[in-house]
Amino acid sequence: MGKKLFHLAFPVHDLKIAKKFYVSLGCKVGRESEHSLILNLGGNQIVAQLTHEKPARQKGIYPRHFGLIFEDLGEWKSLLRRVRKEKLKF
């Protein structure tokens, strides 16, 4: 069975901040508008959708979360180095 691709849209309160964060993780920027930012995350499409309503803050990772499954430990370590270099919080 081949690679499974996904598309995920999620709310953000600031597209500029979202772009900086996801580009720092290594995402490639696709289309941009004043309402959304389309990014490539490991070959998958994620869409930061601008909203003026702030979602309720979660106490843990559930129910809202997403991520990548790494087939190779080296890929994970590479991402971890990038996160540490950029001093990203997540």
N, CA, C and O atoms as a CHARMM CRD file, in Angstrom:
* protein
*
  360
    1    1 MET  N      0.83400  -1.17500   0.00000 PROA 1      0.00000
    2    1 MET  CA     0.00000   0.00000   0.00000 PROA 1      0.00000
    3    1 MET  C      0.88200   1.24200   0.00000 PROA 1      0.00000
    4    1 MET  O      1.88400   1.29100   0.71300 PROA 1      0.00000
    5    2 GLY  N      0.51700   2.24800  -0.79500 PROA 2      0.00000
    6    2 GLY  CA     1.31800   3.46400  -0.92000 PROA 2      0.00000
    7    2 GLY  C      1.12500   4.41400   0.23100 PROA 2      0.00000
    8    2 GLY  O      0.34400   4.16600   1.15000 PROA 2      0.00000
    9    3 LYS  N      1.84600   5.49800   0.16200 PROA 3      0.00000
   10    3 LYS  CA     1.77300   6.53100   1.19000 PROA 3      0.00000
   11    3 LYS  C      0.37200   7.13000   1.23900 PROA 3      0.00000
   12    3 LYS  O     -0.22800   7.40800   0.20100 PROA 3      0.00000
   13    4 LYS  N     -0.13700   7.32300   2.42800 PROA 4      0.00000
   14    4 LYS  CA    -1.44100   7.94300   2.62500 PROA 4      0.00000
   15    4 LYS  C     -1.24000   9.43500   2.82600 PROA 4      0.00000
   16    4 LYS  O     -0.46000   9.85300   3.68200 PROA 4      0.00000
   17    5 LEU  N     -1.93200  10.22600   2.05000 PROA 5      0.00000
   18    5 LEU  CA    -1.84200  11.67100   2.16000 PROA 5      0.00000
   19    5 LEU  C     -3.06600  12.19200   2.88500 PROA 5      0.00000
   20    5 LEU  O     -4.12400  11.56300   2.86700 PROA 5      0.00000
   21    6 PHE  N     -2.91900  13.34300   3.52200 PROA 6      0.00000
   22    6 PHE  CA    -4.08000  13.94000   4.17300 PROA 6      0.00000
   23    6 PHE  C     -4.09700  15.43900   3.93700 PROA 6      0.00000
   24    6 PHE  O     -3.08800  16.04500   3.57500 PROA 6      0.00000
   25    7 HSD  N     -5.25100  16.01200   4.14900 PROA 7      0.00000
   26    7 HSD  CA    -5.48300  17.44900   4.10400 PROA 7      0.00000
   27    7 HSD  C     -6.13300  17.81000   5.43100 PROA 7      0.00000
   28    7 HSD  O     -7.07400  17.14700   5.86700 PROA 7      0.00000
   29    8 LEU  N     -5.63900  18.84600   6.06400 PROA 8      0.00000
   30    8 LEU  CA    -6.19200  19.25600   7.34900 PROA 8      0.00000
   31    8 LEU  C     -6.24800  20.77400   7.39100 PROA 8      0.00000
   32    8 LEU  O     -5.24800  21.44200   7.12800 PROA 8      0.00000
   33    9 ALA  N     -7.40000  21.31800   7.71800 PROA 9      0.00000
   34    9 ALA  CA    -7.54900  22.76000   7.92600 PROA 9      0.00000
   35    9 ALA  C     -7.74000  23.01100   9.41500 PROA 9      0.00000
   36    9 ALA  O     -8.42000  22.24600  10.09900 PROA 9      0.00000
   37   10 PHE  N     -7.13800  24.08300   9.91100 PROA 10     0.00000
   38   10 PHE  CA    -7.22300  24.39300  11.33200 PROA 10     0.00000
   39   10 PHE  C     -7.23900  25.90500  11.52800 PROA 10     0.00000
   40   10 PHE  O     -6.68800  26.64500  10.71300 PROA 10     0.00000
   41   11 PRO  N     -7.87000  26.36200  12.60700 PROA 11     0.00000
   42   11 PRO  CA    -7.97900  27.80700  12.83500 PROA 11     0.00000
   43   11 PRO  C     -6.70300  28.40300  13.41200 PROA 11     0.00000
   44   11 PRO  O     -6.01800  27.77600  14.22000 PROA 11     0.00000
   45   12 VAL  N     -6.39500  29.62600  12.98400 PROA 12     0.00000
   46   12 VAL  CA    -5.29300  30.40500  13.56000 PROA 12     0.00000
   47   12 VAL  C     -5.77500  31.83800  13.74900 PROA 12     0.00000
   48   12 VAL  O     -6.66700  32.30000  13.03800 PROA 12     0.00000
   49   13 HSD  N     -5.18200  32.53200  14.70500 PROA 13     0.00000
   50   13 HSD  CA    -5.58200  33.92300  14.94000 PROA 13     0.00000
   51   13 HSD  C     -4.68100  34.91500  14.21300 PROA 13     0.00000
   52   13 HSD  O     -5.01500  36.09600  14.11300 PROA 13     0.00000
   53   14 ASP  N     -3.52800  34.43900  13.70000 PROA 14     0.00000
   54   14 ASP  CA    -2.58300  35.32300  13.01100 PROA 14     0.00000
   55   14 ASP  C     -1.83500  34.51600  11.95300 PROA 14     0.00000
   56   14 ASP  O     -1.05200  33.62900  12.29400 PROA 14     0.00000
   57   15 LEU  N     -2.06400  34.80700  10.68800 PROA 15     0.00000
   58   15 LEU  CA    -1.42900  34.05100   9.60500 PROA 15     0.00000
   59   15 LEU  C      0.07800  34.26900   9.56600 PROA 15     0.00000
   60   15 LEU  O      0.82600  33.34600   9.24500 PROA 15     0.00000
   61   16 LYS  N      0.52700  35.46000   9.88300 PROA 16     0.00000
   62   16 LYS  CA     1.96800  35.75400   9.86100 PROA 16     0.00000
   63   16 LYS  C      2.71600  34.90200  10.90300 PROA 16     0.00000
   64   16 LYS  O      3.77200  34.34100  10.61000 PROA 16     0.00000
   65   17 ILE  N      2.16500  34.81300  12.10100 PROA 17     0.00000
   66   17 ILE  CA     2.77900  33.99500  13.15700 PROA 17     0.00000
   67   17 ILE  C      2.73200  32.51900  12.77300 PROA 17     0.00000
   68   17 ILE  O      3.71200  31.79600  12.95300 PROA 17     0.00000
   69   18 ALA  N      1.59600  32.07300  12.24700 PROA 18     0.00000
   70   18 ALA  CA     1.46200  30.67200  11.82200 PROA 18     0.00000
   71   18 ALA  C      2.47900  30.33700  10.73500 PROA 18     0.00000
   72   18 ALA  O      3.10300  29.27700  10.76900 PROA 18     0.00000
   73   19 LYS  N      2.64500  31.23500   9.77900 PROA 19     0.00000
   74   19 LYS  CA     3.60000  31.00400   8.68300 PROA 19     0.00000
   75   19 LYS  C      5.01900  30.86400   9.23400 PROA 19     0.00000
   76   19 LYS  O      5.74400  29.94400   8.85400 PROA 19     0.00000
   77   20 LYS  N      5.41000  31.75900  10.11400 PROA 20     0.00000
   78   20 LYS  CA     6.76700  31.69500  10.69500 PROA 20     0.00000
   79   20 LYS  C      6.97900  30.37000  11.42500 PROA 20     0.00000
   80   20 LYS  O      8.02000  29.73300  11.26600 PROA 20     0.00000
   81   21 PHE  N      5.99600  29.95500  12.22400 PROA 21     0.00000
   82   21 PHE  CA     6.11500  28.71600  12.98000 PROA 21     0.00000
   83   21 PHE  C      6.25500  27.50800  12.04800 PROA 21     0.00000
   84   21 PHE  O      7.18200  26.71200  12.20000 PROA 21     0.00000
   85   22 TYR  N      5.34400  27.36900  11.09200 PROA 22     0.00000
   86   22 TYR  CA     5.34900  26.17500  10.24800 PROA 22     0.00000
   87   22 TYR  C      6.51000  26.15700   9.25900 PROA 22     0.00000
   88   22 TYR  O      7.02500  25.08500   8.94500 PROA 22     0.00000
   89   23 VAL  N      6.93000  27.31000   8.76500 PROA 23     0.00000
   90   23 VAL  CA     8.11300  27.35000   7.90700 PROA 23     0.00000
   91   23 VAL  C      9.34600  26.96100   8.72100 PROA 23     0.00000
   92   23 VAL  O     10.23700  26.28200   8.21100 PROA 23     0.00000
   93   24 SER  N      9.40200  27.39100   9.98600 PROA 24     0.00000
   94   24 SER  CA    10.51600  27.00400  10.86000 PROA 24     0.00000
   95   24 SER  C     10.56600  25.49800  11.06700 PROA 24     0.00000
   96   24 SER  O     11.64300  24.93400  11.26100 PROA 24     0.00000
   97   25 LEU  N      9.40500  24.83800  11.02700 PROA 25     0.00000
   98   25 LEU  CA     9.36100  23.37800  11.14100 PROA 25     0.00000
   99   25 LEU  C      9.80800  22.68400   9.86000 PROA 25     0.00000
  100   25 LEU  O     10.07500  21.48300   9.86100 PROA 25     0.00000
  101   26 GLY  N      9.88900  23.44300   8.76700 PROA 26     0.00000
  102   26 GLY  CA    10.30700  22.86500   7.49800 PROA 26     0.00000
  103   26 GLY  C      9.20100  22.75200   6.47100 PROA 26     0.00000
  104   26 GLY  O      9.40600  22.17200   5.40500 PROA 26     0.00000
  105   27 CYS  N      8.02700  23.29800   6.77200 PROA 27     0.00000
  106   27 CYS  CA     6.92100  23.26900   5.80600 PROA 27     0.00000
  107   27 CYS  C      7.23100  24.18500   4.63300 PROA 27     0.00000
  108   27 CYS  O      7.89200  25.21400   4.78100 PROA 27     0.00000
  109   28 LYS  N      6.74600  23.79400   3.47800 PROA 28     0.00000
  110   28 LYS  CA     6.85200  24.62200   2.27800 PROA 28     0.00000
  111   28 LYS  C      5.53800  25.37600   2.11200 PROA 28     0.00000
  112   28 LYS  O      4.46000  24.80500   2.27400 PROA 28     0.00000
  113   29 VAL  N      5.63700  26.65700   1.78800 PROA 29     0.00000
  114   29 VAL  CA     4.45500  27.49400   1.60800 PROA 29     0.00000
  115   29 VAL  C      3.89500  27.28400   0.21100 PROA 29     0.00000
  116   29 VAL  O      4.62400  27.28200  -0.78100 PROA 29     0.00000
  117   30 GLY  N      2.58000  27.10600   0.16000 PROA 30     0.00000
  118   30 GLY  CA     1.86600  27.02000  -1.11400 PROA 30     0.00000
  119   30 GLY  C      1.13300  28.33000  -1.34500 PROA 30     0.00000
  120   30 GLY  O      1.71700  29.41000  -1.25300 PROA 30     0.00000
  121   31 ARG  N     -0.12700  28.22300  -1.64000 PROA 31     0.00000
  122   31 ARG  CA    -0.92300  29.43100  -1.87100 PROA 31     0.00000
  123   31 ARG  C     -1.18000  30.17100  -0.56200 PROA 31     0.00000
  124   31 ARG  O     -1.27500  29.58200   0.51400 PROA 31     0.00000
  125   32 GLU  N     -1.28800  31.49500  -0.70700 PROA 32     0.00000
  126   32 GLU  CA    -1.61100  32.35000   0.43500 PROA 32     0.00000
  127   32 GLU  C     -2.70000  33.31900   0.03400 PROA 32     0.00000
  128   32 GLU  O     -2.76100  33.75800  -1.11400 PROA 32     0.00000
  129   33 SER  N     -3.55200  33.64900   0.97100 PROA 33     0.00000
  130   33 SER  CA    -4.53900  34.69800   0.77100 PROA 33     0.00000
  131   33 SER  C     -4.67100  35.44700   2.08400 PROA 33     0.00000
  132   33 SER  O     -3.98400  35.13300   3.05600 PROA 33     0.00000
  133   34 GLU  N     -5.54100  36.42400   2.11200 PROA 34     0.00000
  134   34 GLU  CA    -5.73700  37.15500   3.36200 PROA 34     0.00000
  135   34 GLU  C     -6.49600  36.32900   4.38700 PROA 34     0.00000
  136   34 GLU  O     -6.60000  36.72500   5.54700 PROA 34     0.00000
  137   35 HSD  N     -7.03700  35.16600   3.96500 PROA 35     0.00000
  138   35 HSD  CA    -7.84500  34.32300   4.85000 PROA 35     0.00000
  139   35 HSD  C     -7.21700  32.97100   5.17500 PROA 35     0.00000
  140   35 HSD  O     -7.63100  32.30600   6.12400 PROA 35     0.00000
  141   36 SER  N     -6.21100  32.56100   4.38700 PROA 36     0.00000
  142   36 SER  CA    -5.65000  31.22400   4.61400 PROA 36     0.00000
  143   36 SER  C     -4.21800  31.11500   4.10100 PROA 36     0.00000
  144   36 SER  O     -3.75000  31.91400   3.29000 PROA 36     0.00000
  145   37 LEU  N     -3.55100  30.08900   4.61200 PROA 37     0.00000
  146   37 LEU  CA    -2.17800  29.78100   4.24800 PROA 37     0.00000
  147   37 LEU  C     -2.09700  28.27800   4.03100 PROA 37     0.00000
  148   37 LEU  O     -2.34400  27.49800   4.95000 PROA 37     0.00000
  149   38 ILE  N     -1.75100  27.87400   2.81600 PROA 38     0.00000
  150   38 ILE  CA    -1.65600  26.45500   2.49700 PROA 38     0.00000
  151   38 ILE  C     -0.19500  26.04100   2.57000 PROA 38     0.00000
  152   38 ILE  O      0.67200  26.66900   1.96400 PROA 38     0.00000
  153   39 LEU  N      0.06600  24.97200   3.32200 PROA 39     0.00000
  154   39 LEU  CA     1.43200  24.51200   3.57400 PROA 39     0.00000
  155   39 LEU  C      1.57600  23.03200   3.23700 PROA 39     0.00000
  156   39 LEU  O      0.60900  22.27200   3.28200 PROA 39     0.00000
  157   40 ASN  N      2.79700  22.64200   2.89900 PROA 40     0.00000
  158   40 ASN  CA     3.12500  21.24900   2.67600 PROA 40     0.00000
  159   40 ASN  C      3.85700  20.75800   3.92600 PROA 40     0.00000
  160   40 ASN  O      4.93300  21.25700   4.25800 PROA 40     0.00000
  161   41 LEU  N      3.28000  19.79500   4.60600 PROA 41     0.00000
  162   41 LEU  CA     3.86500  19.20000   5.80800 PROA 41     0.00000
  163   41 LEU  C      4.14000  17.73500   5.52300 PROA 41     0.00000
  164   41 LEU  O      3.23500  16.90400   5.60300 PROA 41     0.00000
  165   42 GLY  N      5.36700  17.41600   5.19300 PROA 42     0.00000
  166   42 GLY  CA     5.75000  16.02800   4.91700 PROA 42     0.00000
  167   42 GLY  C      5.00300  15.42200   3.74600 PROA 42     0.00000
  168   42 GLY  O      4.71300  14.22600   3.74900 PROA 42     0.00000
  169   43 GLY  N      4.68600  16.23200   2.74200 PROA 43     0.00000
  170   43 GLY  CA     3.95700  15.73800   1.58700 PROA 43     0.00000
  171   43 GLY  C      2.45100  15.82500   1.74000 PROA 43     0.00000
  172   43 GLY  O      1.70900  15.43400   0.83800 PROA 43     0.00000
  173   44 ASN  N      1.99700  16.33000   2.86500 PROA 44     0.00000
  174   44 ASN  CA     0.56500  16.48200   3.13200 PROA 44     0.00000
  175   44 ASN  C      0.21100  17.96100   3.15800 PROA 44     0.00000
  176   44 ASN  O      1.06100  18.81300   3.41600 PROA 44     0.00000
  177   45 GLN  N     -1.05400  18.25400   2.88700 PROA 45     0.00000
  178   45 GLN  CA    -1.51500  19.63000   2.82800 PROA 45     0.00000
  179   45 GLN  C     -2.19800  20.01900   4.12800 PROA 45     0.00000
  180   45 GLN  O     -3.16800  19.39300   4.55500 PROA 45     0.00000
  181   46 ILE  N     -1.66600  21.07400   4.75100 PROA 46     0.00000
  182   46 ILE  CA    -2.33500  21.63600   5.91800 PROA 46     0.00000
  183   46 ILE  C     -2.68000  23.08400   5.59000 PROA 46     0.00000
  184   46 ILE  O     -1.93800  23.77100   4.88800 PROA 46     0.00000
  185   47 VAL  N     -3.81100  23.53200   6.10700 PROA 47     0.00000
  186   47 VAL  CA    -4.29800  24.86500   5.79400 PROA 47     0.00000
  187   47 VAL  C     -4.57300  25.62100   7.08400 PROA 47     0.00000
  188   47 VAL  O     -5.44000  25.24100   7.87100 PROA 47     0.00000
  189   48 ALA  N     -3.82400  26.69400   7.28900 PROA 48     0.00000
  190   48 ALA  CA    -4.07300  27.59300   8.41200 PROA 48     0.00000
  191   48 ALA  C     -5.16700  28.55400   7.95600 PROA 48     0.00000
  192   48 ALA  O     -4.97600  29.32900   7.01900 PROA 48     0.00000
  193   49 GLN  N     -6.30300  28.49400   8.62200 PROA 49     0.00000
  194   49 GLN  CA    -7.47300  29.28200   8.24500 PROA 49     0.00000
  195   49 GLN  C     -7.67500  30.37600   9.27400 PROA 49     0.00000
  196   49 GLN  O     -7.87300  30.08700  10.45400 PROA 49     0.00000
  197   50 LEU  N     -7.62800  31.64000   8.84100 PROA 50     0.00000
  198   50 LEU  CA    -7.77500  32.75700   9.75700 PROA 50     0.00000
  199   50 LEU  C     -9.17100  32.77900  10.37200 PROA 50     0.00000
  200   50 LEU  O    -10.17600  32.66300   9.67100 PROA 50     0.00000
  201   51 THR  N     -9.21300  32.92800  11.68000 PROA 51     0.00000
  202   51 THR  CA   -10.48600  33.08000  12.38500 PROA 51     0.00000
  203   51 THR  C    -10.33400  34.18000  13.41400 PROA 51     0.00000
  204   51 THR  O     -9.25700  34.37800  13.97700 PROA 51     0.00000
  205   52 HSD  N    -11.40400  34.88200  13.64800 PROA 52     0.00000
  206   52 HSD  CA   -11.37700  35.94300  14.65200 PROA 52     0.00000
  207   52 HSD  C    -11.92300  35.44700  15.98300 PROA 52     0.00000
  208   52 HSD  O    -11.87100  36.15300  16.99000 PROA 52     0.00000
  209   53 GLU  N    -12.44400  34.23300  15.97600 PROA 53     0.00000
  210   53 GLU  CA   -12.91600  33.61300  17.21300 PROA 53     0.00000
  211   53 GLU  C    -11.79200  32.76100  17.77300 PROA 53     0.00000
  212   53 GLU  O    -11.28000  31.87800  17.08400 PROA 53     0.00000
  213   54 LYS  N    -11.41100  33.01000  18.99000 PROA 54     0.00000
  214   54 LYS  CA   -10.31900  32.26500  19.60200 PROA 54     0.00000
  215   54 LYS  C    -10.86200  30.94000  20.14100 PROA 54     0.00000
  216   54 LYS  O    -11.79600  30.93100  20.94300 PROA 54     0.00000
  217   55 PRO  N    -10.27100  29.80800  19.69600 PROA 55     0.00000
  218   55 PRO  CA   -10.73300  28.52500  20.21900 PROA 55     0.00000
  219   55 PRO  C    -10.38200  28.39300  21.70500 PROA 55     0.00000
  220   55 PRO  O     -9.41000  28.97900  22.18200 PROA 55     0.00000
  221   56 ALA  N    -11.18000  27.62400  22.41300 PROA 56     0.00000
  222   56 ALA  CA   -10.92100  27.38500  23.83100 PROA 56     0.00000
  223   56 ALA  C     -9.56500  26.69600  23.99500 PROA 56     0.00000
  224   56 ALA  O     -9.21400  25.80300  23.22300 PROA 56     0.00000
  225   57 ARG  N     -8.81900  27.11500  24.99800 PROA 57     0.00000
  226   57 ARG  CA    -7.50300  26.53400  25.26500 PROA 57     0.00000
  227   57 ARG  C     -7.66200  25.12600  25.84000 PROA 57     0.00000
  228   57 ARG  O     -8.47700  24.90000  26.73400 PROA 57     0.00000
  229   58 GLN  N     -6.89100  24.20400  25.32700 PROA 58     0.00000
  230   58 GLN  CA    -6.92500  22.82000  25.79800 PROA 58     0.00000
  231   58 GLN  C     -5.98400  22.63700  26.97600 PROA 58     0.00000
  232   58 GLN  O     -4.99300  23.35400  27.11000 PROA 58     0.00000
  233   59 LYS  N     -6.29900  21.67600  27.82200 PROA 59     0.00000
  234   59 LYS  CA    -5.43700  21.36800  28.96100 PROA 59     0.00000
  235   59 LYS  C     -4.36600  20.35000  28.58900 PROA 59     0.00000
  236   59 LYS  O     -3.35000  20.24900  29.27700 PROA 59     0.00000
  237   60 GLY  N     -4.57000  19.61100  27.53400 PROA 60     0.00000
  238   60 GLY  CA    -3.61100  18.60900  27.07000 PROA 60     0.00000
  239   60 GLY  C     -3.64700  18.54600  25.55400 PROA 60     0.00000
  240   60 GLY  O     -4.05500  19.50900  24.90600 PROA 60     0.00000
  241   61 ILE  N     -3.22700  17.43000  24.98100 PROA 61     0.00000
  242   61 ILE  CA    -3.21000  17.33400  23.52400 PROA 61     0.00000
  243   61 ILE  C     -4.55500  16.94600  22.93300 PROA 61     0.00000
  244   61 ILE  O     -4.75700  17.08100  21.72600 PROA 61     0.00000
  245   62 TYR  N     -5.49000  16.46300  23.76600 PROA 62     0.00000
  246   62 TYR  CA    -6.78500  16.03200  23.22900 PROA 62     0.00000
  247   62 TYR  C     -7.84700  17.08400  23.46900 PROA 62     0.00000
  248   62 TYR  O     -7.78800  17.72900  24.51600 PROA 62     0.00000
  249   63 PRO  N     -8.80300  17.31300  22.60000 PROA 63     0.00000
  250   63 PRO  CA    -9.11000  16.50200  21.43800 PROA 63     0.00000
  251   63 PRO  C     -8.42700  16.96900  20.15200 PROA 63     0.00000
  252   63 PRO  O     -8.32400  16.19100  19.20300 PROA 63     0.00000
  253   64 ARG  N     -7.94800  18.24600  20.09600 PROA 64     0.00000
  254   64 ARG  CA    -7.38600  18.75700  18.84000 PROA 64     0.00000
  255   64 ARG  C     -5.88700  18.51800  18.78200 PROA 64     0.00000
  256   64 ARG  O     -5.13700  19.02400  19.61700 PROA 64     0.00000
  257   65 HSD  N     -5.45800  17.75500  17.80400 PROA 65     0.00000
  258   65 HSD  CA    -4.03900  17.58700  17.54900 PROA 65     0.00000
  259   65 HSD  C     -3.85300  16.89900  16.19700 PROA 65     0.00000
  260   65 HSD  O     -4.77300  16.27000  15.67400 PROA 65     0.00000
  261   66 PHE  N     -2.66000  17.03000  15.65000 PROA 66     0.00000
  262   66 PHE  CA    -2.29600  16.31100  14.44200 PROA 66     0.00000
  263   66 PHE  C     -0.78700  16.21700  14.40100 PROA 66     0.00000
  264   66 PHE  O     -0.09700  16.91600  15.14400 PROA 66     0.00000
  265   67 GLY  N     -0.28000  15.37800  13.55900 PROA 67     0.00000
  266   67 GLY  CA     1.16100  15.23800  13.46700 PROA 67     0.00000
  267   67 GLY  C      1.55800  14.29400  12.36900 PROA 67     0.00000
  268   67 GLY  O      0.71900  13.79700  11.61800 PROA 67     0.00000
  269   68 LEU  N      2.83500  14.05400  12.28300 PROA 68     0.00000
  270   68 LEU  CA     3.40000  13.14300  11.29800 PROA 68     0.00000
  271   68 LEU  C      3.85100  11.86900  11.98000 PROA 68     0.00000
  272   68 LEU  O      4.26100  11.87900  13.14100 PROA 68     0.00000
  273   69 ILE  N      3.77100  10.78500  11.25100 PROA 69     0.00000
  274   69 ILE  CA     4.33200   9.52000  11.72000 PROA 69     0.00000
  275   69 ILE  C      5.63300   9.32800  10.96000 PROA 69     0.00000
  276   69 ILE  O      5.63800   9.25500   9.73100 PROA 69     0.00000
  277   70 PHE  N      6.73000   9.24600  11.68900 PROA 70     0.00000
  278   70 PHE  CA     8.04000   9.09500  11.06300 PROA 70     0.00000
  279   70 PHE  C      8.36400   7.62200  10.90800 PROA 70     0.00000
  280   70 PHE  O      8.24400   6.84600  11.85600 PROA 70     0.00000
  281   71 GLU  N      8.77300   7.24500   9.71300 PROA 71     0.00000
  282   71 GLU  CA     9.17900   5.86000   9.45600 PROA 71     0.00000
  283   71 GLU  C     10.64800   5.65400   9.76600 PROA 71     0.00000
  284   71 GLU  O     11.12800   4.52100   9.80600 PROA 71     0.00000
  285   72 ASP  N     11.36300   6.74600   9.98400 PROA 72     0.00000
  286   72 ASP  CA    12.80100   6.67900  10.19400 PROA 72     0.00000
  287   72 ASP  C     13.17200   7.60500  11.35300 PROA 72     0.00000
  288   72 ASP  O     12.77500   8.77000  11.36300 PROA 72     0.00000
  289   73 LEU  N     13.91800   7.10600  12.31500 PROA 73     0.00000
  290   73 LEU  CA    14.30900   7.89600  13.48500 PROA 73     0.00000
  291   73 LEU  C     15.11800   9.12500  13.07200 PROA 73     0.00000
  292   73 LEU  O     15.03600  10.16300  13.72800 PROA 73     0.00000
  293   74 GLY  N     15.89300   9.02300  12.00200 PROA 74     0.00000
  294   74 GLY  CA    16.68900  10.15600  11.52700 PROA 74     0.00000
  295   74 GLY  C     15.82800  11.33300  11.11700 PROA 74     0.00000
  296   74 GLY  O     16.21600  12.48300  11.32600 PROA 74     0.00000
  297   75 GLU  N     14.65500  11.06500  10.53100 PROA 75     0.00000
  298   75 GLU  CA    13.74700  12.14300  10.15200 PROA 75     0.00000
  299   75 GLU  C     13.26100  12.88400  11.39700 PROA 75     0.00000
  300   75 GLU  O     13.20400  14.11300  11.41200 PROA 75     0.00000
  301   76 TRP  N     12.91400  12.13300  12.43300 PROA 76     0.00000
  302   76 TRP  CA    12.47000  12.73800  13.68700 PROA 76     0.00000
  303   76 TRP  C     13.58500  13.58700  14.30500 PROA 76     0.00000
  304   76 TRP  O     13.34400  14.71100  14.74500 PROA 76     0.00000
  305   77 LYS  N     14.80000  13.04400  14.33400 PROA 77     0.00000
  306   77 LYS  CA    15.92500  13.77600  14.93100 PROA 77     0.00000
  307   77 LYS  C     16.21700  15.05900  14.15500 PROA 77     0.00000
  308   77 LYS  O     16.57500  16.07900  14.74500 PROA 77     0.00000
  309   78 SER  N     16.06400  15.00600  12.84200 PROA 78     0.00000
  310   78 SER  CA    16.26400  16.19900  12.01900 PROA 78     0.00000
  311   78 SER  C     15.24200  17.27200  12.36600 PROA 78     0.00000
  312   78 SER  O     15.59300  18.44500  12.49400 PROA 78     0.00000
  313   79 LEU  N     13.98500  16.88300  12.52000 PROA 79     0.00000
  314   79 LEU  CA    12.94500  17.83400  12.90100 PROA 79     0.00000
  315   79 LEU  C     13.21200  18.38300  14.30600 PROA 79     0.00000
  316   79 LEU  O     13.06100  19.58200  14.54000 PROA 79     0.00000
  317   80 LEU  N     13.60200  17.52400  15.22600 PROA 80     0.00000
  318   80 LEU  CA    13.89000  17.95000  16.58900 PROA 80     0.00000
  319   80 LEU  C     15.02600  18.97500  16.61700 PROA 80     0.00000
  320   80 LEU  O     14.95200  19.95200  17.36200 PROA 80     0.00000
  321   81 ARG  N     16.07100  18.76700  15.82000 PROA 81     0.00000
  322   81 ARG  CA    17.16800  19.74400  15.74100 PROA 81     0.00000
  323   81 ARG  C     16.66000  21.09500  15.23500 PROA 81     0.00000
  324   81 ARG  O     17.04000  22.14500  15.75300 PROA 81     0.00000
  325   82 ARG  N     15.79600  21.05500  14.21900 PROA 82     0.00000
  326   82 ARG  CA    15.24300  22.29600  13.65300 PROA 82     0.00000
  327   82 ARG  C     14.40600  23.03000  14.70100 PROA 82     0.00000
  328   82 ARG  O     14.50900  24.24900  14.83500 PROA 82     0.00000
  329   83 VAL  N     13.57700  22.28900  15.44300 PROA 83     0.00000
  330   83 VAL  CA    12.73800  22.89000  16.47900 PROA 83     0.00000
  331   83 VAL  C     13.60100  23.54300  17.55000 PROA 83     0.00000
  332   83 VAL  O     13.32600  24.66600  17.97400 PROA 83     0.00000
  333   84 ARG  N     14.62800  22.85300  17.98200 PROA 84     0.00000
  334   84 ARG  CA    15.50700  23.40200  19.01900 PROA 84     0.00000
  335   84 ARG  C     16.25800  24.62400  18.52100 PROA 84     0.00000
  336   84 ARG  O     16.40900  25.60300  19.25200 PROA 84     0.00000
  337   85 LYS  N     16.73500  24.57300  17.26900 PROA 85     0.00000
  338   85 LYS  CA    17.46000  25.70100  16.68700 PROA 85     0.00000
  339   85 LYS  C     16.56700  26.93500  16.61300 PROA 85     0.00000
  340   85 LYS  O     17.01800  28.04500  16.89700 PROA 85     0.00000
  341   86 GLU  N     15.32100  26.75000  16.23900 PROA 86     0.00000
  342   86 GLU  CA    14.37500  27.85700  16.09900 PROA 86     0.00000
  343   86 GLU  C     13.73200  28.24200  17.42100 PROA 86     0.00000
  344   86 GLU  O     13.01600  29.24000  17.49600 PROA 86     0.00000
  345   87 LYS  N     13.98700  27.44100  18.48800 PROA 87     0.00000
  346   87 LYS  CA    13.41100  27.67500  19.82200 PROA 87     0.00000
  347   87 LYS  C     11.88200  27.75700  19.77100 PROA 87     0.00000
  348   87 LYS  O     11.26600  28.65600  20.34200 PROA 87     0.00000
  349   88 LEU  N     11.29100  26.77800  19.06000 PROA 88     0.00000
  350   88 LEU  CA     9.84400  26.74300  18.90100 PROA 88     0.00000
  351   88 LEU  C      9.18100  26.10200  20.11400 PROA 88     0.00000
  352   88 LEU  O      9.71800  25.16500  20.70400 PROA 88     0.00000
  353   89 LYS  N      8.01600  26.61300  20.47600 PROA 89     0.00000
  354   89 LYS  CA     7.20700  26.01100  21.53000 PROA 89     0.00000
  355   89 LYS  C      6.11100  25.19700  20.86400 PROA 89     0.00000
  356   89 LYS  O      5.43300  25.67600  19.95500 PROA 89     0.00000
  357   90 PHE  N      5.94400  23.97200  21.32100 PROA 90     0.00000
  358   90 PHE  CA     4.80200  23.18000  20.85700 PROA 90     0.00000
  359   90 PHE  C      4.53400  22.04800  21.80600 PROA 90     0.00000
  360   90 PHE  O      3.60900  21.26500  21.58800 PROA 90     0.00000
